[in-house]
Amino acid sequence: MTTSKPPQPPWSYSVLQSVAAVLADTSDGLTGGEIGELLSRLDMQDPLRGATKRVRLAEAFVVAQSRFANPRRIITFIVTAMEPVRYRNDLELSTLREDRLNEHLAFVGLRVNDKGEVAREAKAQTLDEATRIATSIHNELQRRKVHPEVLRYCSVEVLKKVHFRACLEATKIIFERLRRAVGLQGDGAALVDAALALGKTGVPALAINELGTQTERDEQTGLANLIKGLGGLYRSPTAHDWRLNRSVSDDELLEALTMVSMVHRRLDGARIADGSSS
């Protein structure tokens, strides 16, 4: 495995700490066993084995950088931890860790690329530009008065990664909302059908109107199809291509998120089969 030559100056403690926090995150990070195995394999000291994962890994990074007088061994740790083969059964976790790492590596002019390698990247200028774009988009969404659920998943931290990722995150919450509303554990088109399809009885688990006329029934079916379409555009592709290189323009992002907002508005007034509100 090869990596682009990293900058030689040591990283600041804050960068070492933030990178360690991503890789040793309580919910989505490496396990204690994985951290120990990697440190041993890469001939890195493990001075605080009894500490929390984050503190343990941060201290190991500090010791390694001091020992070699540069961050090369830490970069090797990142590359090894991000090997694509590790994520063959959990591609979304790979994307999540990569995105989080890149937020912090950008401050030292590096990024984890599509192959799991560490390569050179522009430093603060790229972050500043991305933040300005994200802030502008966020302001426009507020001007459009989009649903609060959309704004929750469209912070600067999400938008500055990639627009496609913002669309993905916003779309995922629709499916999560359906699961919560009807108490199901499915996903994708099957979940949408279970929650919104009229079925043989003509009574869906979750109804967005009274379903008293053909127009209202068509409206119910239309919303179900729209949600399936959003899933097909922004969610299903990640299941088949773990690093989908899909360009989403500012205009498409705004349009997609506005559409997601409309879906939430319709679900706000939906009622479950026993007549209560969702």
N, C-alpha and C positions, 0 to 999 in steps of 0.2 A: 504494500500500500504506500502511496506517495502523497506528500503534502507540499504545497507551495511553501517556499522559505518564509518563515515568520519573522517579524521584526525582532531584533536582538535585545533591546532594552527590557528589563524586568517589568512585569505588570504591577500596578499598584495593589495594595492589599484589598481595596474595595472591589477591584475586578476579580481577583482570586476568590474572594468571599462570595461574590454574586454568581460566578460560574459554578462554584461548589454547591451553592444553594439550589441551582437548577438541577444539577446532576444528582443531588442527594435529597431532592424534594420529598417531603413526607408522603404525599399522595402519588406523585408521578415519577419519582426518581428511582435511582438504582437501589437495590436492597443492600443491607449491611454486608451480606455475603458477597454480592457482586463487587462492591467497593473493595473489600479485602482481597478478593481474587485478582482484580485489576492492578491494585497497588503492588501485590506480590509479583505478578507476572512482569510488570514494567520496572521492577527493581526500585520501587519508591518506598521510603520509610512510612510506617503507619504508627506515629507516636501517640495517638490518642484513641486507641481502640475502644475504650469504654465510654467515649463521649457520644453525643448525638451524631447522626450521620453528617449533618451539615458542618458541624464544628470539626469532626474527625477529618473530613475530606479537605476542608479549607486549610487546616493545619498541615496536612500531608502536602498540599500544594505549596504552602509557604516554605516548608523544609526542602522540597524538591527544587524550588526556584533558587533558594539560597545555596543549595549544594552544587547546582550546575551553573549558577550565575546568569540564567536566562530561563524563559518559560517553555523551552522546547519539550521537556518531559511532560508538562501539563498539557501541551498541545497533543502530544502522543496519546495521553490518557483520553482526551476528548475524542480523537479520531477512533480509538479502540472502542470507546463506549458508544460511538455513533455508527459502528459498522452496520450496513444495511441488513446483513444476515441476522442480526440480533432482533430485527423488527419484522421478520417475514410473517409473523402471525399477529402483529399489532402495528400496522402502518401509521395509524393516527397518532400513536404515542411517539413514533419517530418524528413526525411533523411537529408535534407539540414541543418536544425537547429541542429540536433544531431551531424553531422560531424563538424560543425563550433564550437559548444560548446566543443567538445572533443579536438579540437586543443588547447584550453586554459585551460580546466580542467586537461589536462595531466601534466601541470606544478605544480599542487597540488596533483598529484597521484590519480586522479579520472577520471571517464568517465561515460557518459550516455549509459546504455546498451540497448539491444534489446527490453526490456520491458518498457523503459522509466524511469528506475530507475537509481540512481546514485550509482556506485560501485567503489571499489578500482581498481587502475590501476598502472602500473609501471610509475615512474616519468620520468625525463629527458632522461634516457638511452633509453627508447622506442622511444622517439622523435628523438634522435640522430641517432639511427639505421635506422629508417624510412627515415630520411632525406638523409642518405648516400645511401640507396637503390634507393630512388627517383632520386638523383643526378646522380647515375650511369646509370639508365635507360634513363634519359634525355640526357646524353652524348651519349649514344648508338643511340638514335633516331636522334640526330644531325649528328652523323657519317653516318647514313643511308640517310641523307639529306631528311628527311620526309617533307611533305608539311607544310608550316607555320601555316595553320589552325589547324593542329594536335598539334604542339608545344604550340599554344595558350592555349589549354585545357589540357596540361599535365605538368603543373608547379609542383614544389615540394608540394605546398599546396593541389593539387588534388591527386597526387600519394601517398602521405604519409598517406592518409585516408585508402583507399583500392584499389587494382588493378581493381576490378570490377567497382568501381565508375569511375575510369579513362576511362575505356572502354565505360561506359554508357555516360559520358560527351562527349567523342570524337564522338560517334555514333550520339548523339542528334544533333550535329551541321550539319551533313549531311542533315538531314530532314529540319533543319532551312534553309540551303542553297537552297534546292529545293523550299521551300516556297517563298523565296526572288526572285529566278530566274523566276518563272512562275506566281507569284502573287496569290498563293492559300493559303488557311487557313487550309487545311486538315492535316492528320498525318498518320503515319504507311504505310501499304501496299497500302491503298487507295491513299495516296499522291504520292507514287512512281509511281503507275499506271497512275495517272493523269498527272504526269510530264514526264515520260519516256516510257510508254507503247505505242506500235505501233498502237493498236486499229484497228478498222475496216477500217480506211482510210490509215493506214500504215505510218502516219505522226505524230510523237509524239510532245508534246508541247516543249520538250527540246531534241535536237538530239546531240549525241556525235560524229557523223561522217556523211558522205554524204548519208548513207542508200541506196546506189546505187546497192549494191550486197546483196546476201543472207548472206554472211559472215558478212557484216556490220550490217545487220538487226539482225543477231544472237548476234553480239557483243552488240548492243543496249539492247536487251532483257536480255543478260547475266549480264550487269551492273545493270539493274533494279532488277534482282533476287538476285544479291550479296548484294545490299543495303537492300532488304527485309530480307535476311539472317542475316545480322549484327543486324538489328532491333530485329529479333527474338531471337538472342543469348544474346544481352546485354541491350535491351530496353524494350521489351514486358514483360519479367519476372517481372520487378518492378511494373507493373500494376496489377499483380495477387498475388504477395507476397511482402508486404511492407517492410520486412526486410530480403530479400533473402540472405541466407548464402552461397554464391557461391564463391568458391576458384578459383582465377585466378593466375597462376604462372607468374614469371618474363618472361619466354619464351612466354607464351600465350599472355601476355600484349604486348610485342614487336611485335609479329606476327599480333595481332589484329590492333594495331595502324599503322603498316606498310600497312595493307590492307586498312584502312581508308584513309591513305595518297594517295594510288593509286586511290581510288574513287575520291578524290579531284582533282588529276591530270587530270583525264578524264573529270571531270566537268569543269575544267579550259578552255578546248577547245570547250565546248558545245555551241550550238547556239539555240535560241528560234525560234518559228515557222516562224517569219517574216524575219529570216535570220541574225539577229544581234547576237552578242556574249553574253553569260551569265555572 
